[in-house]
Amino acid sequence: MKAIRIHEFGGPEVMKLEEVERPTHKADELLIKVYASSVNPADYIIRQGGNELLRPFLKLPLGLGLDAAGIVEAVGSDVTGFKPGDKVYGVPNFPGDGAYAEYIAAKASQFALMPDNITFNEAGALPSCALIAWNGIIDMGKVKAGDRVLIHGAAGGVGNLAVQFAKAKGAYVIGTASPYNFDFLKDLGADETIDYKNQDFADYLGTINMVFNASPARDEHTRLLSAELLTEGGIFICTQLDKPIEPEVHEALAKKQATGSLVGGGGMAYASSLSGTTELVEQGKVKAAIGKVYPLARVAEAHRESETKHASGKIVLEIRKEN
């Protein structure tokens, strides 16, 4: 089978399309025929050698790819709830061989049945970002009808799903982004958009029940501003797992009896997050926002575009054509 492998860390050119042996699945795993994956910031961070959080897990040679959508070829002896022929999506084992491959073996607990109203390419755009957005908005943020939610980095892969999850719960959603992404966010349901570089936040001070920071920028100023925007008892959730929340930010939150946490603080509930996402997609309340689709052989181009941090929606890798 064909798969992307790297034998050294570096730029997009280190990714090689190779012929490798098809994996064998363990008792608790699925063997999946992969149709689509997508490009996440973690993919090119790993390709470059990782950050302090990821580096200890990286051993060359390795595969890339956090997202997978495909068809179950076989199930392990301990697996229940799946059968050969099921269309599934999820996040393969990490560290592992990655999802930029024609077949993967991965833990069944990290997969769910795909929504029945979307394509493999759309499903491949969702899993890892849906896990993070669900954990932040639903599990930790406990967003409910009538809440005012501000989402930093709202046009990104995690941010756009956070917008949709919050709207599905009945919240009033404000998203920060570049102006060229305003129409994109309005189409996803955002009630207001803010130019993250130039717009004044003065009118929002003390009016936001929850801030979800999905911005790629590691910026203490944004975190302190978020604390100022919160109401008494508000919630600040941040996706930047490699950068702990600063003491100054915790102090600012404490003054409002607000809380601040990084996503995943209580663990990631793969099955419930993905099943919940499937339900909302099938109800028409959430959709996969795809920016561009590349074939696997053009993975370097896909990474270069993703690294600009200006793509609207997810960049998808089409592993094989849908029948």
N, C-alpha and C positions, 0 to 999 in steps of 0.2 A: 504494500500500500504506500501511497505518497503522504508525506508529512513534512512540516517545517521544523528544522532543527538548527540550533546554534552551537558552535563549537568554541566560540570566543565571544566576549562581550564587546559591544560597540554600536555602530550605526545600523541603519536598515540593511546595509549590504551584507551583514553577518548572517542573515537568515537564508538558509539554503533549503530548497525543495528536494527532498531525498526519498529514496525507496527504502523503507524500513519494514521490519516484520510486524504483522498484525498482532495486536495485543491479545492476551488471554485474560479472561475475567475471573475474579475470585468469588467466593461463596456469597459475599454481600454486595456484589457489583453487577452492573449491566454492561453488556457489550453493545455499543451503539454505532450504527452506520451514520456518520455525520454528514449533514447537508449544509449547515451554515454555522459560522462563528462570527465574532466581531472584534473590533480593536478597542481596547480600553487603555487608559493611561498606565495602568499596572503592567500591561504587556510591553510597552516600550521602556518603562523603567526597569523591568526585569532584563530586557534585551541589553540595556546599557550597563547592567551589573548590579542593579537594585539599589535600594536605600538602606538605612540602618535597620529598618524593620524587616525587610525582605532578604537582605544579603546572606544571613546565616542559612537560609533554606536553599540557596542556589548552587547547584553542582552541575558542571558541564560534562557531557553535552546535555542540552535540555530542549524541550519543546515549549511553545508559547500558546497562549489562548485560554481565557477564563470562561468563555461562553460556548455552549454547544446546543444545537438543535438537530434532531435526527430521528431515526427509527431503531427501536430495540431489535437487535439481532438474536440475542440470547440473554438469559437471566441466570444469576447464580442460585445455588441450591437453597440459600437462606433468604432469598428475595421474595417478598409478597407485594401484591399491588401492581405489578407490571407483568407483561407477557410479550413474547416476540410479535412484532408488527405494530406495537404501540408507538405513537408519535410523542416524543418527550423533549423537554428542554431543561437545562440546569447548568451547574458549575462543576466541572470535573475535579478530581482529586488534586490538591496542591500541597507540596510540589509533586508534579507528575510529568506526563509527556505532553500536556497541553492539548487544546482543542483544534489547533490548526492541522488537522489530520483527517484522513478518510475514515478511520475507525478509532474509537477510544474505549477503554475500560474504565468505569468510574462507579463510585459508591451510589447505590440506588437511593439512599437517603438524601442525596443532593440533587435529585431530579424530580420532576413532576410531569404529569400529562400536559401536553401542549394545548393551548386554546384551539378549539376546533374551527375557528373562523379566521385564522391567519396563516401565512405562508411560513416555510422554514426560515427564509431570510428574515422575516419579521420576528419570528421566535428567537432566532440567533442574536438579535439585537437587545434582548431583554434581561436574561437571567441575573448576571452579577450586579448590574445597575438596579434592577428591581429589588434584589436582596437588601442593598444598602438603603435605597429610598424607602422601602417598606419598614425596615428596622428603625429608621429615623423618624418617619412621619407617623406610622401606625403604632409600632411596638413601644418606642421610647417617647415620641411626641404626643401620643394619644390624642391626635387631632380630632376634633368633633365639629358638628355643624355650628356655624356662627363664629368660629375662631378666625382670627386674623393671622395669617401665616406669611412670613417673608422668607423667600428662598434666594440665597446668593448663588450665582452660577446656574441660573434657572434653565439656560438653553443647553447645558451639557447633558451627557448620557444619564447621569444620576438626577440632575436637576429637573429635567423635563418630566421624568417619571414622578418625582416628588410633587411637582405642580399638579399632575393628573391624579395622584393618590389623594392629595389634600382636597382637590375639587370634588373627588368622588365621595369624600366624607362631609361635604357641605361647607367647607371653609371658604373664606374670602382670601384669595391668593395674590400676593404681590411678588413679582420676580425681577431680580436684577440681571442685566445682560447688556450687551452692546446694542445700540439702536437698530442695527440691521437684523437683529433677532426678535424685535418686538412683535412683528406680525406672526412669526412662528409661535411665540408664547401665547399670544391672544388666541390663535387657532387651537391651542391645547387647553384653553380655558382660563388662562391668567386674567384676573380682574384689572390689575394695574401692572405696568412695567416701569422700571427705573433704570436710567443710564448709570451704570455702576461707576463710571469715571467722573461724570459731570453734574449729576443731579443732587440737589440738596435733600437731606433726610430730615430736616428740622420738623416738618409737619407730621412725621411718623414717630417722634419721640414718645415713649411710654404708651404706644397704642397697639403693639404687636404681642400676641399671645405666645407665638412660637417662631423662632428663627432657625432655619435649617441652612447651614453653610456648606454648600456643595461646590464652592469655588476652588479652582486649582491653585489660587494664590495663597501662600502661607503668610498671612498678614495679621499681626496683632491688632492693628488699628481697626480692621473689619470686625474682629472679635469684640473689642471694647465698644465699638459703635453698636453692635448687636445687643450688648447688655443694656445700653442706653435706650434702645428702641423697645425693650420688653416692658410689659405690664408687670405689676406686682405678682409674684408667683409664676412668672413666665418660664419658658423652657428654651434653652439654646442647645442645639445638636450640631456637631461638626463632623465632617467625613474625613478629616485629615489625620489619619491614624498615626502617621509618622511624626506628628507635632503635638505633644500634650498641651492642654489648655494652661495658659500662663497663670501664675498666682494673682497677678493684677486683674485678670479677667474674672477669676473666681471671686475676688473681693468685690468687683463691680456688680457681679450677679448677686452676691450675698446681700448687698444693700437693698435689693428688691425682693429678697427671699426667692430668687430665681435659681434655677439649676442649670448646670452646663455639663455636657457629656460628649464623648466621642462615640460614633456609631459602633455597634458590636459590643458595648460594655457588658451586656447581659448575654452575649452569644448571639449567633445568627440562627434563626429557625428556618432552615431551608425549605422544608416541606410546606409549612403554613404560609410562608412568604410567597413561594411560587404558586401554590394552590390559590391563594388569595388574589394574586396577580392574574392567574388564568380566569378566575371568576369575573373580575372587573373587565378584562379584555372581552370575554364572551358577552358581557352585558353592554358593551359599546362605550364604557366609561373611560377606558384606557386604550391607547394604541401605541404601537412601536413607531417611533419617529426615526426614519432612516434617511441619512444624509446622502450616502453613496454606496454602491455595491461594487466590490472588486473580486475577480477570480483569485483563487489561492496563489497562482503563479505571480500575481502582482502585489503580493503582500508588502513589499518594500514601499511601493507607492502609497498603499493604504496607511502605513505607519507614518510616512512623511506628512501626509495630509492631516492625520490625527495630531501630530506633534505641533502643528500650527496653533492648536487650541481654538480654532475659529470655525470648526465644522458645526453645522446645525443638525442635531440628531446624530445617530450612531453610524459609524462606518462598518459595513458588513463585509465579511469574507464568505463568498459563495464557494463551498467546498465541492459540491456537485450540483448539477441542475435537478430541479424538482420535476418529477414525472408528470 
